[in-house]
Amino acid sequence: MINQFYSYENEGILEIIPKISKKLEKTTMDRYDIEILHQLVSDGRMSVNDLSATVHLSQTPVARRLKKLEEKGIIKGYTALIDEKKLGFAFSVFVSVRLERQIDEELARFEARIEHLPEVVDCWLMTGNHDYLLRVVTRDIEDFEKFLVGQLTKIGGISSIESSIPLRCVKSGHARYR
């Protein structure tokens, strides 16, 4: 947010406020927008024709709404959901990582290293007792051990690592939209 102020250096405060408040504006959606999102979360390949029949609007307003949702960044893209187990990656582990120092350079260095590890499918910077929460996916516990000992513990600046193995997934969502 601070960087936005720098781009307005030559403008007075009265010119800056509307630009900043526009960026902070909350997006309002009606029931049709929410239903479009609901349908796309279920089937991202649904055609405009099928969407219009489902949400009870003609194709033109549905296409216009879709375009608006994409332009506003609410719909960030379309992707395939992959069943990791069917590809042989049946073992998920949640790994909490604490760094020795929580300074920008150390955080950036850790994140750059994690970015190149295909076993790490999710990485979250956290508040609380640990700095990062990772979801690591491997074929089995032996694969996880190889990853842990051979790669994760080799990253400099880590002070502690804790692993938790989930028994089963109770709920998995794609995104909250209402």
N, C-alpha and C positions, 0 to 999 in steps of 0.2 A: 504494500500500500504506500509506503514512503516513497518508493521509486516513482509513483505516479505524480507526486508533487514536483519532482525534479523536471519532468517533461513540460511543466507549466511555468517555468522560471520567469518568463517575460510577461506573464499575465498577472493582473491584479486578483485579489481574493474573490471579488464578486464574479469574475469570469470562471474561476476554478470550481467554486461550490457546485454549480449545476452539473459540471462534467463529472465530478466525483460522486455526487448523489445519484446520477444516472447509472454509474457503474455499480453502486450498492443497491439499486432498486430490486425489490423482491419480485420475482416473476409470479404473476397470478395466472392460474389455469382454471378453466371451468370444467364441468363434468365430461364434456366431449374430449378435451385434451387428456384428462386423467384416464378416460376409457381407451383412448388411442394408445397411451403408454402401457396400460394394462394388457392390451391385446398384443403389442409388440414385445413385451417382456415374455409373454407366452410363446409367441411365434414371430421372431424378428424378420422372417421372410414373407410375412403376410402382405398381399398386394393391396394397393389403394382400393381396388374394387371390393375385396373381401372386408377391408377395414370399414369402408363406407356402409356396407350391409350390416356389419356388426354394431357400429356405433349409431346407426340410423341417421346418417347425413349423406348427401350426395358426394360424388367423387371429388368435385372441384373444391369444396370447403375442406374436405379431409386432406387433400394434397396441399392446400394452402396452410393448414394447421401443421402438417408434418414439416413443411419447409420452415415455418416459424420456429418450431421446436428444435430443429436442426441448427438454424441460424443463431438462436439464443444459447446454443450449447447444451440444452437440456438432453437432447439426443446427441451423444458424443460420437456415435458410430454404430455399426452393425457387425456382429461377430458370431462365430459358431461356438456353442457350448460343447466342450469335449469331455467325454467320460474317461477320466484318467485310469480308472481300474481296467477298462477294456484295452488300454494300451500297455497294461502291465505295471502301472504305477499305483499300487494299491495301499501304500504305506504313507500316511500323513503324520507329521509331527509338528507341534507348535513349539518353537524355540524362542526363549527370551534371552536377549543379549544385553549385557551391561558393558559399556566402554569405560576405560580407565579415566578418560577426560572427556567432558561433554562440551567441547569447543567446536566451532564451525569447521575447522580444518579436519578434525578427527571424524566428525559426522560425515562430511563429504567424502573422506577417504574410505570409510566403511561402506557407505552407500555405493560408491563406484565399484568396489570389489564385489558386493552382493549382486549388483546389476548383471554380472557376467556368470553367475552360478545358476544353471538351469533348474537345479533342485529347489531353489528358493522361488516359489511361485507368488508369494505375497510378502511384502516387507512394510511394516508400519513403524514410524517414529512415535514413541509413546511418552506419556507422562507416568510418574510413579517410580517404582523401584527399579525398573528396567528401561533401557533406552530404546530397544527395538523388539518387536514381536514378528517372528518369521513363520510362515507356513512352508514347511519343507516337504516335498513329495519324492519318495524313492520307491523302488520295487519291493523292498522288504527291510527288516531291521538290520541285516548285514550291510545292505547298501547304505542305509542311514549311518551306520557306524563308520563306514569308509568315508562318507561325506563329512561327518563330524570331525573325525580324527585327521583326515587327509586334506580337508579344505577349510572348514569353518574355524577350527582352532589355530590355523596357520595365519589368519588375518591378524595383523598387529593391532595393538590398542584395545583388545578385548580383556576385560577383567573377570567376567563370569558368564557362563552359559547354563541355562536350565531348559530341559526338554520335558514336554508333556505329550503323551500319546492319547489321542482321542479314541474313545470306544466306538462311537457312532455319531453321525451327523443328525441332529434333531431338526434343525431348520437351516436352510441355505437360501438366501435371497440374492437377487441380482442387484437391485437398487431400490431405495425407498422413493416412491413417487406420490404418495398421499399420506 
